[in-house]
């Protein structure tokens, strides 16, 4: 693993990756902690905060990594907006006592709003996390 691509990345990407790292670390913990405990509630608040920072910082990353895109925005920006709405819904459901719907919403957020973009960020050659985990792409090695 080489952290140079991440260290050299723009600030919005560094903030984004840091927030994702917090959310990725806390996601499984949230699923395993006893529900309704102070630990679950506290780490849930931290997780939601990390996800809000993840979504807001994603809106500042305008490199159009995947089609389709509209101007500088890709489907990932749409996912960030949808995630913000679902985070609001999940918190509202928990406060209203609808724990079953809260659990479903949060599990879906962990799997789909966090997991799928993370897979793309690591798996797609040329992306910063792909370079950090696997080194330069074959194409960039050939151009040396």
ZAGU-139189 format. One record per residue: residue number from 1; chain; y, x, z of N, C-alpha, C in turn. Coordinates in pm, 1 decimal, padded with zeros to 6 digits. Atoms other than C-alpha are relative to their C-alpha. Layout:
(NUM,A,(Y,X,Z),(Y,X,Z),(Y,X,Z)),
...
END
This chain:
(1,A,(-00117.8,00085.0,00000.0),(00000.0,00000.0,00000.0),(00123.3,00088.9,00000.0)),
(2,A,(-00122.7,-00075.7,00014.7),(00344.1,00125.6,-00096.9),(00117.4,-00095.2,00023.1)),
(3,A,(-00111.9,00089.9,-00032.7),(00648.6,-00037.7,00064.8),(00127.1,00030.0,-00078.7)),
(4,A,(-00120.8,-00038.0,00074.6),(00897.7,00135.3,-00169.3),(00053.7,-00114.0,-00086.8)),
(5,A,(-00056.3,00109.2,00080.5),(00924.2,-00161.9,-00412.2),(00071.1,-00105.3,00085.2)),
(6,A,(-00062.7,00098.5,-00088.3),(01006.6,-00390.6,-00120.6),(00128.0,00055.4,00062.2)),
(7,A,(-00118.0,-00062.6,-00060.5),(01249.4,-00147.2,00042.7),(00113.5,00009.9,-00101.2)),
(8,A,(-00100.3,-00012.6,00106.2),(01428.8,-00102.6,-00290.5),(00044.1,-00135.0,-00056.6)),
(9,A,(-00030.7,00133.9,00051.5),(01439.3,-00479.0,-00356.3),(00135.3,-00048.1,00051.7)),
(10,A,(-00125.6,00059.2,-00048.1),(01760.1,-00681.5,-00326.8),(-00018.1,-00066.7,00137.0)),
(11,A,(00002.7,00053.1,-00136.2),(01848.4,-00813.1,00019.0),(-00062.8,-00138.6,00007.0)),
(12,A,(00055.4,00135.2,-00006.1),(01760.1,-01176.3,-00063.2),(-00152.0,00002.4,-00010.0)),
(13,A,(00146.1,-00011.3,00009.1),(01406.7,-01067.6,-00154.4),(-00056.3,00055.3,00130.4)),
(14,A,(00046.1,-00054.2,-00128.1),(01372.3,-00862.1,00164.5),(-00000.2,-00107.9,00107.6)),
(15,A,(-00007.3,00109.8,-00096.8),(01485.7,-01159.7,00374.6),(-00110.7,-00101.2,-00028.2)),
(16,A,(00103.5,00095.5,00040.0),(01252.5,-01387.4,00179.6),(-00138.6,00047.6,00043.9)),
(17,A,(00131.8,-00053.5,-00034.6),(00950.3,-01162.4,00230.3),(-00018.2,00005.8,00152.0)),
(18,A,(00009.9,-00003.4,-00146.8),(01027.4,-01117.5,00601.8),(-00027.1,-00139.8,00055.2)),
(19,A,(00021.7,00137.8,-00046.6),(01048.8,-01495.4,00651.6),(-00139.9,-00048.0,-00036.8)),
(20,A,(00135.7,00037.3,00041.3),(00727.4,-01547.3,00454.0),(-00102.5,00066.2,00091.4)),
(21,A,(00094.1,-00072.0,-00087.3),(00553.6,-01283.2,00668.3),(-00012.4,-00069.8,00135.4)),
(22,A,(00002.6,00072.5,-00127.6),(00651.5,-01468.7,00987.7),(-00077.3,-00130.6,-00016.6)),
(23,A,(00067.9,00128.1,00023.0),(00536.9,-01801.0,00841.7),(-00149.1,00019.6,-00025.6)),
(24,A,(00141.8,-00026.8,00027.4),(00210.0,-01651.1,00714.0),(-00074.6,00037.4,00127.2)),
(25,A,(00064.7,-00039.2,-00125.4),(00135.9,-01501.2,01054.8),(-00016.7,-00119.8,00093.3)),
(26,A,(00004.4,00113.5,-00092.8),(00215.2,-01821.6,01245.1),(-00078.1,-00120.5,-00052.6)),
(27,A,(00070.1,00115.7,00057.0),(00051.7,-02070.4,01004.1),(-00139.1,-00019.7,00057.8)),
(28,A,(00134.6,00016.9,-00057.2),(-00308.9,-02006.3,01110.1),(00002.4,-00019.8,00151.7)),
(29,A,(-00012.3,00016.8,-00145.3),(-00200.4,-01977.9,01474.8),(00029.3,-00146.1,00031.5)),
(30,A,(-00035.0,00140.8,-00020.6),(-00046.0,-02323.7,01449.8),(-00120.4,-00091.4,-00018.0)),
(31,A,(00116.5,00083.9,00025.9),(-00363.9,-02467.2,01307.6),(-00104.7,00013.2,00110.4)),
(32,A,(00101.6,-00024.7,-00102.8),(-00572.7,-02314.3,01588.6),(00044.9,-00032.4,00142.5)),
(33,A,(-00048.4,00027.1,-00135.8),(-00348.9,-02368.2,01893.9),(-00028.5,-00143.8,00041.0)),
(34,A,(00013.0,00138.3,-00047.6),(-00413.2,-02672.0,02112.1),(00129.0,-00077.0,-00030.6)),
(35,A,(-00116.7,00077.5,00044.3),(-00182.7,-02941.0,01977.7),(00074.2,-00061.1,00118.1)),
(36,A,(-00084.4,00061.3,-00101.4),(00109.6,-03065.9,02184.1),(00036.8,00091.3,00115.3)),
(37,A,(-00033.3,-00092.3,-00108.9),(00123.3,-02763.1,02414.7),(00136.3,00063.5,-00026.5)),
(38,A,(-00129.1,-00066.8,00018.1),(00445.1,-02572.8,02473.7),(-00008.9,00112.9,-00101.7)),
(39,A,(00020.0,-00107.8,00097.1),(00302.2,-02280.2,02276.8),(-00002.3,-00051.4,-00143.0)),
(40,A,(00006.4,00060.1,00133.0),(00226.2,-02504.1,01979.7),(00138.5,-00045.1,-00045.0)),
(41,A,(-00133.3,00050.1,00034.3),(00569.7,-02665.4,01988.9),(00094.6,00116.6,-00028.3)),
(42,A,(-00089.4,-00114.3,00018.9),(00752.5,-02331.1,02027.3),(-00031.5,00073.5,-00129.6)),
(43,A,(00033.7,-00073.6,00122.0),(00559.3,-02150.7,01755.1),(00020.9,-00087.9,-00123.4)),
(44,A,(-00030.0,00091.3,00109.8),(00595.7,-02461.6,01536.1),(00146.5,00003.2,-00037.1)),
(45,A,(-00144.7,-00009.9,00028.5),(00972.9,-02442.2,01570.0),(00032.5,00130.8,-00070.3)),
(46,A,(-00021.2,-00129.8,00065.4),(00965.6,-02073.9,01478.9),(-00052.7,-00005.8,-00143.2)),
(47,A,(00057.9,00011.3,00134.1),(00737.8,-02153.3,01182.8),(00091.1,-00080.7,-00092.6)),
(48,A,(-00090.5,00081.6,00081.7),(00969.1,-02428.1,01057.5),(00126.2,00079.5,-00033.0)),
(49,A,(-00117.4,-00083.5,00026.4),(01267.4,-02192.9,01095.5),(-00027.9,00105.5,-00105.0)),
(50,A,(00036.8,-00101.6,00098.8),(01086.6,-01922.5,00901.1),(-00014.2,-00062.9,-00138.8)),
(51,A,(00015.3,00067.9,00128.8),(01002.1,-02172.6,00627.9),(00135.5,-00041.9,-00057.8)),
(52,A,(-00134.2,00034.1,00048.4),(01364.7,-02289.9,00607.1),(00066.3,00124.6,-00058.7)),
(53,A,(-00055.9,-00125.6,00051.9),(01476.8,-01926.9,00565.8),(-00071.3,00038.0,-00130.1)),
(54,A,(00076.2,-00028.0,00122.1),(01198.2,-01881.0,00308.4),(00054.1,-00081.9,-00116.4)),
(55,A,(-00047.4,00088.4,00106.9),(01319.8,-02179.3,00105.8),(00142.9,00032.0,-00041.8)),
(56,A,(-00139.8,-00028.8,00033.1),(01689.5,-02097.4,00129.0),(00013.3,00134.4,-00071.3)),
(57,A,(-00007.0,-00130.6,00066.8),(01636.0,-01733.0,00035.9),(-00063.5,-00007.8,-00139.4)),
(58,A,(00061.4,00017.4,00132.4),(01410.2,-01843.1,-00252.7),(00102.5,-00052.2,-00100.4)),
(59,A,(-00102.1,00054.3,00089.4),(01707.2,-02032.1,-00396.4),(00093.2,00108.7,-00053.3)),
(60,A,(-00085.7,-00111.1,00041.8),(01889.5,-01697.7,-00423.7),(-00071.9,00099.8,-00090.7)),
(61,A,(00078.0,-00089.1,00085.9),(01611.3,-01528.7,-00621.0),(-00005.8,-00065.4,-00137.7)),
(62,A,(-00020.0,00065.2,00130.0),(01699.2,-01602.6,-00982.5),(-00062.1,00078.9,-00114.6)),
(63,A,(00061.6,-00082.2,00103.8),(01453.0,-01394.0,-01183.6),(-00095.6,-00076.0,-00091.7)),
(64,A,(00085.0,00084.9,00083.8),(01262.6,-01686.6,-01343.3),(-00138.0,00061.5,-00022.5)),
(65,A,(00128.2,-00068.3,00015.8),(00916.2,-01547.1,-01276.7),(-00103.0,-00076.0,-00081.9)),
(66,A,(00102.4,00079.5,00067.0),(00719.9,-01833.8,-01431.3),(00065.3,-00112.7,-00077.4)),
(67,A,(-00044.4,00118.1,00073.4),(00769.0,-02101.0,-01693.8),(-00060.3,-00121.7,00068.3)),
(68,A,(-00125.2,00028.8,00068.2),(00889.4,-02367.1,-01705.7),(00119.6,00035.8,00087.4)),
(69,A,(-00122.4,-00028.9,-00074.6),(01242.9,-02280.4,-01610.0),(00116.8,-00072.7,-00065.9)),
(70,A,(-00123.8,00061.7,00046.8),(01584.9,-02440.1,-01639.8),(00110.9,00095.3,00039.2)),
(71,A,(-00099.7,-00101.8,-00031.4),(01851.3,-02175.5,-01665.7),(-00062.9,00106.6,00088.4)),
(72,A,(00055.9,-00103.5,-00087.3),(01798.1,-01930.8,-01380.8),(-00104.4,-00052.8,00098.6)),
(73,A,(00089.0,00061.1,-00098.0),(01572.9,-02174.2,-01190.0),(-00138.8,-00026.3,-00058.6)),
(74,A,(00138.2,00025.5,00041.5),(01194.0,-02200.3,-01208.0),(-00058.1,-00111.4,00086.3)),
(75,A,(00069.3,00101.3,-00079.9),(00941.6,-02443.7,-01066.5),(-00007.7,00041.7,00145.9)),
(76,A,(00002.3,-00045.0,-00139.8),(00940.9,-02227.2,-00752.8),(00123.4,-00048.1,00076.0)),
(77,A,(-00120.9,00053.5,-00064.9),(01297.7,-02341.0,-00681.7),(-00019.4,-00148.0,00032.7)),
(78,A,(00032.8,00139.9,-00027.2),(01181.6,-02700.8,-00712.9),(-00094.8,-00012.1,00118.4)),
(79,A,(00092.1,-00000.3,-00113.1),(00897.8,-02622.7,-00474.0),(00074.8,00026.6,00130.6)),
(80,A,(-00078.3,-00029.2,-00120.5),(01149.7,-02477.7,-00226.7),(00074.9,-00124.6,00046.8)),
(81,A,(-00071.2,00123.1,-00037.1),(01355.6,-02798.9,-00235.0),(-00096.2,-00105.0,00054.7)),
(82,A,(00101.5,00094.5,-00045.9),(01043.3,-03013.2,-00200.0),(-00050.0,00039.2,00139.3)),
(83,A,(00046.1,-00049.2,-00130.4),(00928.1,-02794.6,00091.6),(00100.2,-00031.9,00109.4)),
(84,A,(-00102.9,00034.5,-00099.6),(01259.9,-02843.6,00272.0),(-00009.1,-00148.3,00037.2)),
(85,A,(00012.1,00144.3,-00027.3),(01219.6,-03220.6,00237.2),(-00124.9,-00029.2,00082.9)),
(86,A,(00124.3,00022.2,-00074.9),(00860.1,-03205.5,00363.2),(00007.7,00056.6,00142.0)),
(87,A,(-00021.0,-00053.0,-00135.3),(00961.1,-02986.4,00659.2),(00076.0,-00101.9,00084.6)),
(88,A,(-00077.0,00102.9,-00070.1),(01218.2,-03248.6,00755.7),(-00091.3,-00117.3,00035.4)),
(89,A,(00092.3,00111.4,-00023.5),(00953.8,-03519.8,00718.2),(-00098.8,00032.6,00111.7)),
(90,A,(00100.1,-00038.4,-00100.1),(00699.4,-03328.9,00928.3),(00058.7,00001.7,00140.2)),
(91,A,(-00065.6,-00002.6,-00132.1),(00944.5,-03272.2,01213.3),(00030.4,-00142.5,00044.9)),
(92,A,(-00030.4,00139.6,-00033.2),(01055.4,-03635.6,01200.1),(-00126.6,-00074.8,00043.9)),
(93,A,(00127.1,00064.7,-00036.0),(00690.9,-03751.6,01211.0),(-00045.8,00041.4,00139.7)),
(94,A,(00041.9,-00047.4,-00132.6),(00615.1,-03534.7,01515.6),(00085.5,-00064.3,00108.3)),
(95,A,(-00090.2,00059.6,-00098.7),(00920.5,-03663.5,01700.4),(-00024.1,-00149.4,00016.0)),
(96,A,(00028.3,00144.4,-00006.4),(00823.3,-04021.4,01615.5),(-00137.8,-00027.6,00058.8)),
(97,A,(00131.8,00017.8,-00058.5),(00475.3,-03961.5,01755.1),(-00110.7,-00026.3,-00100.7)),
(98,A,(00102.3,00019.4,00103.0),(00292.2,-03997.8,01422.4),(-00066.8,00134.8,-00026.1)),
(99,A,(00059.8,-00133.0,00001.6),(00082.3,-03689.6,01488.3),(-00096.7,00016.7,-00117.0)),
(100,A,(00094.5,-00011.7,00110.8),(-00181.9,-03765.5,01223.4),(00072.1,00036.7,-00130.3)),
(101,A,(-00075.9,-00029.7,00122.2),(00074.1,-03771.8,00938.9),(00071.2,00135.5,00011.8)),
(102,A,(-00061.4,-00130.6,-00024.7),(00253.1,-03471.7,01094.5),(-00100.7,00110.7,-00031.3)),
(103,A,(00104.4,-00100.8,00021.3),(-00074.5,-03275.9,01091.5),(-00032.4,00014.9,-00148.9)),
(104,A,(00030.1,-00005.0,00143.4),(-00149.3,-03366.4,00729.7),(00112.9,00070.1,-00075.5)),
(105,A,(-00114.7,-00059.5,00068.9),(00201.8,-03274.8,00615.9),(00008.2,00149.8,00025.7)),
(106,A,(-00009.4,-00142.4,-00033.3),(00203.4,-02942.0,00799.9),(-00114.7,00079.9,-00062.0)),
(107,A,(00113.2,-00070.2,00061.0),(-00144.0,-02846.1,00677.4),(00023.5,00017.8,-00149.6)),
(108,A,(-00031.5,-00010.6,00142.1),(-00041.3,-02921.0,00319.8),(00110.3,00101.8,-00026.0)),
(109,A,(-00106.4,-00099.0,00015.7),(00275.8,-02715.7,00363.5),(-00054.9,00142.1,00012.7)),
(110,A,(00056.8,-00134.0,-00018.7),(00078.5,-02417.8,00493.1),(-00081.8,00038.9,-00122.7)),
(111,A,(00087.8,-00032.5,00111.9),(-00173.8,-02436.6,00209.6),(00073.1,00010.1,-00133.1)),
(112,A,(-00057.6,00010.0,00133.6),(00042.8,-02533.1,-00085.1),(00139.8,00059.4,-00012.7)),
(113,A,(-00137.0,-00050.8,00010.3),(00406.3,-02443.9,-00010.2),(00008.5,00147.3,00038.8)),
(114,A,(00001.2,-00139.7,-00042.9),(00316.8,-02109.7,00145.8),(-00110.0,00077.2,-00071.7)),
(115,A,(00114.9,-00071.5,00054.2),(-00026.7,-02017.4,00015.3),(00005.9,00024.4,-00149.7)),
(116,A,(00000.9,-00015.0,00145.4),(00004.6,-02080.9,-00357.8),(00110.0,00095.0,-00048.4)),
(117,A,(-00100.0,-00098.1,00044.1),(00340.0,-01901.4,-00406.1),(-00033.3,00143.2,00044.8)),
(118,A,(00037.6,-00134.1,-00046.9),(00207.4,-01610.0,-00198.0),(-00104.9,00060.7,-00092.4)),
(119,A,(00101.4,-00049.6,00093.1),(-00093.6,-01581.0,-00428.1),(00066.1,00045.7,-00130.2)),
(120,A,(-00071.1,-00039.0,00121.2),(00135.0,-01576.7,-00733.4),(00080.2,00128.2,00021.2)),
(121,A,(-00083.6,-00117.9,-00026.0),(00365.2,-01318.1,-00571.3),(-00082.1,00128.0,00002.7)),
(122,A,(00085.3,-00119.0,-00009.9),(00075.3,-01081.0,-00510.5),(-00080.1,00020.5,-00128.3)),
(123,A,(00092.8,-00011.5,00112.4),(-00142.0,-01155.0,-00815.0),(00066.3,00030.1,-00134.0)),
(124,A,(-00064.3,-00016.4,00130.6),(00114.9,-01146.1,-01096.9),(00051.6,00143.0,-00015.1)),
(125,A,(-00045.4,-00137.3,00022.9),(00161.0,-00793.7,-01234.9),(00151.1,00005.0,-00024.3)),
(126,A,(-00143.8,-00017.9,00015.4),(00517.9,-00668.4,-01219.5),(00081.7,-00057.8,00114.2)),
(127,A,(-00072.6,00055.3,-00114.7),(00615.5,-00874.5,-00913.4),(00007.4,00105.7,00109.4)),
(128,A,(-00022.8,-00102.0,-00102.5),(00744.0,-00675.5,-00616.9),(-00119.8,00014.2,00093.2)),
(129,A,(00114.6,-00010.7,-00090.7),(00453.8,-00762.0,-00385.7),(-00124.5,00051.7,-00071.3)),
(130,A,(00110.7,-00055.8,00075.5),(00204.0,-00684.8,-00660.3),(00013.0,00152.3,-00007.3)),
(131,A,(-00024.3,-00145.0,00003.8),(00362.6,-00339.7,-00697.4),(-00023.9,00062.7,00136.9)),
(132,A,(00017.0,-00054.1,-00135.0),(00362.3,-00293.5,-00319.6),(-00147.9,00010.5,00037.2)),
(133,A,(00141.6,00000.3,-00036.0),(-00005.5,-00383.1,-00283.1),(-00085.9,00084.5,-00094.2)),
(134,A,(00089.8,-00061.1,00097.6),(-00150.9,-00242.0,-00604.8),(00061.6,00115.1,-00078.5)),
(135,A,(-00063.7,-00108.8,00072.1),(00099.4,00015.5,-00729.5),(00057.0,-00048.1,-00131.8)),
(136,A,(-00059.8,00039.0,00127.9),(00265.5,00022.0,-01070.3),(-00103.2,-00063.4,-00091.6)),
(137,A,(00090.2,00063.7,00095.8),(00120.2,-00188.7,-01347.4),(-00047.0,00102.2,-00102.6)),
(138,A,(00053.2,-00089.0,00102.8),(-00084.6,-00031.1,-01624.2),(00106.2,00030.1,-00103.7)),
(139,A,(-00103.8,-00017.5,00100.4),(00203.4,-00083.7,-01864.6),(00104.0,00100.4,00048.8)),
(140,A,(-00101.8,-00092.0,-00049.9),(00452.5,00097.9,-01640.3),(-00057.0,00140.3,00018.5)),
(141,A,(00060.2,-00131.5,-00009.6),(00204.0,00383.2,-01588.1),(-00004.8,00064.0,-00138.4)),
(142,A,(00007.2,-00052.7,00136.0),(00167.2,00421.0,-01964.6),(00135.4,00046.1,-00050.3)),
(143,A,(-00133.9,-00036.6,00044.9),(00543.2,00443.7,-02008.9),(00052.5,00126.1,00065.4)),
(144,A,(-00045.4,-00122.8,-00066.5),(00565.9,00751.1,-01786.5),(-00008.7,00117.7,-00089.4)),
END
